[in-house]
Amino acid sequence: MNYPNEHNGQNNQNGGYPPTQRPGYPGGQNGGYPPNYRPNYPPHKSGKNTGLIVAISVISAILVIAVIFTVLIMTDVISIGKHEAPQPQQTEVQQEQQAQQSQSNEVRPQNTQPAQAAPQQPQPIPVGASMYIGNCNVSVTLRTAPDENSSEICQVPLGEEIYVVEYTDSVFARVRYSGREGYVKRSYVVSTRPQVYSYDSAAVAALVENAVYAFVNGVNTASDAYVPQYYSGSEATQESKSVLEIASKVQSEEVLSLSCHSVTRVSATQVSVIRDSTIRVVYNDGSVKDVTERYKYFVDISGSSYKIVDLKKA
């Protein structure tokens, strides 16, 4: 029995059957089924493998991106939710300095002054002893307060005894003198009474008055023999020079008026005297002139006799 194309070696693509026809199947390109129809076979095995590969690739890409993003955040290459660069951590010293600066920048309310420590007042040093006034020419001022501008109570003469109550501060002492209490400078308070020479005011005034008459007589006689009796020191030399020089320029001198007064102590060893005089001078050319003068004489009272040691116009 001959089967088509089974043994004769003649095969065609349709197994020897007429084109578009297979045994037991409807003809046509769709295996004899109607167009757009396919039997409900399970999906082909190769399509399933392709989907799995695509899914794995997508997941791997997401994981790689996530790892890279994490590394960038950890290394501060990128930051999330920050708009400024991180500030370096401050040390304790920097934090303290910043706190002090903030306090100094605070605005103080008006009429508010910083607290100030009250100045420490000097503590008085009790003395309770009798002392003396020294280191001055004539006297010192007893004042109502330990201040150079405070009111004057009286003058305390050089060498006078005082009772020192206390050293009030480094400048003043509180003392009692002649029933009154006040303040004097400590530099004038001494423990030993200074040598203060006494004098006779009338005798001092008479000395100066006699010296003036001796001068006029010396001019008239051209002699300085009187000088050692009334003068000492450099003033004696100056007096001798003056009387001889004037004697060479005038014919004569005459005392018209003379007053010596206002005897005043100027130191422990000297007193001053004011001389007012009018002397008529007859010059060598015959002219006459009445010369009125005022001089201040300084008389040393420390020796065995009074001596004029200086004079100047007053």
Helices and strands as residue ranges (DSSP letters): H 45-74, H 92-104, E 125-133, E 139-143, E 152-157, E 161-167, E 172-177, E 180-185, G 186-188, E 189-190, H 201-221, H 227-230, H 234-247, E 250-265, E 270-283, E 288-300, E 307-313
